[in-house]
Amino acid sequence: MTLTFCTIVFGIVAICPFLTSAGRNPNKFIDLTHSFNNETMAWPGRKSSFYVEAEGFTAGGFWVASKGFCTSEHTSTHIDAPYHFNKEGRKLHEVPLEDLIDVPGVMIDIYDKVHKFKDGKLNVIENYALTQDDVLEWEEKNGKIPQGAVVLLRTGWESRWGDLKQYRGEKDLGSTEAPKNNTGDDDKTIPLDVNLNFPSFDVSAARYLAVERQVLGVGVDALSIDPGNSKAFPSHRLFASRNIYMLEMVANLHALPPKGFNLWMVPFKIDFGTGAPTRVLARLNMK
């Protein structure tokens, strides 16, 4: 869980030719990705660093800029490969490109169920978990979720982005020491035993989406696919057992309709990875 990779960035090149034509066709693109920076959100125990390697004019009079960063695979908007919670699950390099590119998406919005207003007062249900009944309610209004879709869950938690304690829903930080894992390797730890609070997927919804609707992937605007108060991570484990990938800390879900869009999910290419920071883009299928 604490595996990190370090990357030297020699330049930033957008290799997304389909975006350049957005102004010339009726399709609208929406960026569902949080930027990497010093305020990037992450699970407790995960750290990122950003630094300048070179930035200025050389003795020869030409400009050179190069920056670097070091981070966990599971930081900011990112993908969880099934191997993250399933020893036999697909590692990142084994997830087929066709499962990530131009995939139909749906968006389930539970903002009003998480944020309850009564008598002019707001009551936030911090660990609200999307249930199978919630999904059935969505399908009654919007139609059956198609096989091979990616289901995104909007909880409204993105409004806390930038405030680490609020986004994690930390009540009592206590010790942030992570418990040892059960691999017998004392150098590896899994930072799971922490007091967090935020909404996400209930295992009943996970089972319905995985088994009855056979989705390719799921995503959420909060820190994790399981609610913050989960200690056993049943939704992670169920999705991973079906080789379904998971997107966490997805941005701008308020800009999406319930259906009628396709997704491009482009993670860093990491051999044997458990996950990676991911650029997530949506194209609205406008007629």
C-alpha positions in Angstrom: 0.0 0.0 0.0 2.9 2.3 0.4 4.7 1.5 -2.8 6.0 4.7 -4.4 7.4 5.7 -7.7 9.5 8.7 -8.6 9.3 10.5 -11.9 11.4 13.2 -13.5 9.3 15.4 -15.7 11.2 16.7 -18.7 8.2 18.3 -20.4 4.5 18.3 -20.4 3.0 17.3 -23.7 -0.7 16.7 -24.3 -1.1 13.7 -26.5 -4.8 13.9 -26.8 -5.5 14.8 -30.5 -9.2 14.3 -30.0 -9.3 17.3 -27.6 -8.0 19.7 -30.2 -11.0 19.1 -32.4 -13.5 19.7 -29.5 -14.3 23.2 -30.8 -15.1 21.9 -34.3 -17.6 19.2 -33.4 -20.7 19.0 -31.2 -19.0 16.9 -28.5 -18.1 18.6 -25.3 -15.2 17.3 -23.2 -15.0 17.6 -19.4 -11.9 17.1 -17.3 -12.7 14.9 -14.3 -9.1 15.0 -13.0 -7.6 16.9 -10.0 -4.3 18.5 -10.7 -1.1 17.3 -9.0 0.4 20.0 -6.7 1.6 20.5 -3.1 -2.0 20.4 -1.8 -2.9 17.1 -3.5 -5.2 14.9 -1.4 -4.0 11.4 -0.3 -4.7 8.6 2.2 -2.9 9.1 5.6 0.7 8.0 5.4 1.1 8.8 1.8 3.4 11.8 0.9 4.2 13.6 -2.3 7.0 15.9 -3.1 7.4 18.3 -6.0 10.7 20.1 -6.9 12.5 22.1 -9.6 15.5 20.4 -11.2 16.3 23.2 -13.6 14.5 26.4 -14.5 16.3 29.2 -16.3 18.5 30.3 -19.1 21.7 28.4 -19.8 25.1 29.9 -20.4 24.3 29.4 -24.1 21.2 31.7 -23.8 18.4 29.2 -24.3 15.7 28.2 -21.8 15.6 24.9 -20.0 13.0 23.8 -17.5 12.7 20.4 -15.8 10.7 19.4 -12.7 10.3 16.3 -10.7 7.9 14.6 -8.3 7.7 11.6 -6.1 4.4 10.1 -5.0 2.4 7.0 -4.2 0.5 5.2 -6.9 -2.7 6.1 -5.0 -2.7 9.9 -4.9 -5.0 12.5 -6.3 -7.3 11.3 -9.1 -6.1 7.7 -9.7 -7.1 4.2 -10.6 -7.0 1.1 -8.4 -6.1 -2.0 -10.3 -7.9 -5.1 -9.1 -4.6 -6.4 -7.7 -4.8 -3.7 -5.1 -7.3 -5.8 -3.2 -7.1 -9.2 -4.9 -3.8 -11.2 -5.0 -5.0 -12.9 -8.2 -6.5 -9.7 -9.8 -5.2 -7.9 -12.8 -2.2 -5.6 -12.3 -2.3 -2.2 -13.9 -0.4 -3.2 -17.0 -2.9 -6.1 -17.5 -6.0 -3.9 -17.7 -6.8 -3.8 -21.5 -6.8 -0.4 -23.2 -10.2 -1.1 -24.6 -11.6 -1.2 -21.0 -10.2 2.3 -20.5 -10.8 4.2 -23.7 -14.2 5.5 -25.0 -16.2 3.6 -22.4 -19.9 4.4 -21.7 -20.4 6.1 -18.4 -23.2 6.8 -16.0 -23.3 9.1 -13.0 -25.3 8.4 -9.9 -25.8 11.6 -7.8 -26.4 11.1 -4.0 -25.5 14.7 -3.1 -29.0 15.3 -1.6 -28.8 12.0 0.4 -25.4 13.0 1.9 -26.4 16.6 2.5 -29.7 16.8 4.3 -31.3 20.2 4.8 -34.0 20.6 7.5 -35.4 23.8 9.0 -32.6 25.7 7.2 -29.9 23.6 8.8 -27.5 21.3 7.0 -26.9 17.7 8.4 -24.2 15.9 6.5 -24.4 12.1 6.5 -20.7 11.6 6.4 -20.4 7.8 5.9 -23.5 7.5 3.6 -23.1 4.4 1.5 -24.8 3.9 -1.9 -27.0 0.9 -1.6 -28.5 -1.5 -4.1 -31.9 0.3 -3.6 -30.2 3.6 -4.5 -29.0 2.1 -7.7 -32.4 0.6 -8.5 -34.0 4.0 -7.8 -31.5 5.5 -10.3 -32.4 2.9 -12.9 -36.1 3.5 -12.5 -35.5 7.1 -13.5 -32.8 6.7 -16.1 -32.9 3.1 -17.4 -30.8 0.0 -17.0 -27.1 0.5 -16.5 -25.5 -1.0 -19.6 -23.1 -3.9 -19.3 -19.5 -2.7 -19.7 -20.2 0.8 -18.4 -18.2 2.7 -15.8 -20.4 4.0 -12.9 -19.3 7.2 -11.3 -20.7 8.2 -7.9 -21.1 11.9 -6.9 -21.3 12.5 -3.2 -20.5 16.2 -3.2 -17.3 15.5 -1.2 -15.2 17.3 -3.8 -16.3 20.6 -2.1 -13.8 19.7 0.7 -10.9 19.4 -1.8 -7.9 21.4 -0.6 -8.7 20.9 3.1 -7.0 17.6 3.9 -8.6 17.1 7.3 -12.1 17.9 6.0 -11.7 15.8 2.8 -10.6 12.8 4.9 -13.3 13.5 7.5 -10.7 13.1 10.3 -12.2 13.4 13.7 -9.4 12.3 16.0 -6.1 11.9 14.3 -4.5 10.0 17.1 -1.6 7.9 15.9 -1.0 7.7 12.2 1.2 4.7 12.5 0.1 2.1 10.1 -0.4 -1.6 11.2 1.9 -4.2 9.7 0.6 -6.2 6.9 0.5 -10.0 6.9 3.2 -10.7 4.3 6.0 -11.1 6.9 7.9 -8.2 5.4 8.5 -5.7 8.2 9.5 -3.0 5.7 6.0 -2.8 4.2 3.0 -1.3 5.9 -0.7 -0.8 5.0 -2.1 2.5 6.5 -5.6 1.3 7.0 -6.3 1.7 10.7 -7.2 5.4 10.7 -10.3 7.3 11.8 -11.8 8.7 8.5 -15.4 9.7 7.5 -16.7 10.1 4.0 -19.4 8.6 1.8 -19.0 5.9 -1.0 -20.2 2.5 -2.1 -22.0 0.0 0.1 -21.2 -3.6 -0.6 -24.8 -4.3 -1.7 -24.4 -1.7 -4.5 -21.0 -3.1 -5.3 -22.4 -6.6 -5.7 -25.3 -5.5 -7.8 -23.1 -3.5 -10.2 -20.5 -6.2 -10.4 -22.7 -9.2 -10.8 -26.0 -8.0 -12.2 -24.8 -5.2 -14.4 -21.2 -6.5 -15.1 -19.6 -3.0 -15.1 -16.0 -2.5 -16.2 -15.2 0.1 -13.6 -16.5 2.4 -10.9 -15.5 5.7 -9.5 -16.2 8.2 -6.7 -15.4 11.8 -5.9 -14.3 10.9 -2.3 -11.1 9.4 -1.0 -12.0 5.7 -1.4 -14.5 3.3 -3.0 -15.5 2.2 0.6 -16.9 4.7 3.1 -14.4 6.3 5.4 -15.6 4.3 8.5 -15.1 1.0 6.7 -12.3 -1.2 8.2 -12.7 -4.3 6.1 -13.1 -2.6 2.6 -15.8 -5.0 1.3 -16.5 -2.9 -1.8 -12.9 -2.8 -2.8 -12.6 -6.5 -2.3 -15.8 -7.4 -4.2 -15.0 -5.2 -7.2 -11.4 -6.5 -7.3 -12.6 -10.1 -7.1 -14.4 -9.5 -10.4 -11.4 -7.7 -12.0 -13.3 -4.4 -11.9 -11.1 -1.3 -11.7 -11.8 1.6 -9.3 -11.3 5.4 -9.7 -11.0 7.5 -6.7 -10.9 11.3 -6.1 -12.6 12.0 -9.4 -13.3 15.7 -10.1 -16.2 17.7 -11.5 -18.9 15.1 -11.4 -21.4 17.9 -10.9 -20.8 18.7 -14.6 -22.0 15.3 -15.8 -25.6 14.2 -16.7 -26.8 10.9 -15.3 -26.0 9.3 -18.7 -25.1 10.2 -22.2 -21.3 10.4 -22.0 -18.2 8.4 -22.6 -15.0 8.2 -20.6 -11.3 8.1 -21.4 -9.1 7.0 -18.4 -5.4 7.2 -19.1 -3.2 6.0 -16.2 0.6 6.2 -15.9 1.9 3.0 -17.5 3.4 1.1 -14.5 4.4 -2.5 -14.9 2.9 -4.7 -12.1 1.3 -1.6 -10.6 -1.4 -1.6 -8.0 -2.7 1.7 -9.4 -1.6 5.0 -10.8 -2.5 8.7 -11.1 -5.0 8.9 -14.0 -6.2 11.5 -16.4 -10.0 11.0 -16.6 -11.9 12.8 -19.3 -15.6 12.7 -20.3 -17.2 13.5 -23.6 -20.8 14.4 -23.6 -22.7 12.8 -26.4 -24.5 15.9 -27.6 -26.7 15.7 -30.7 
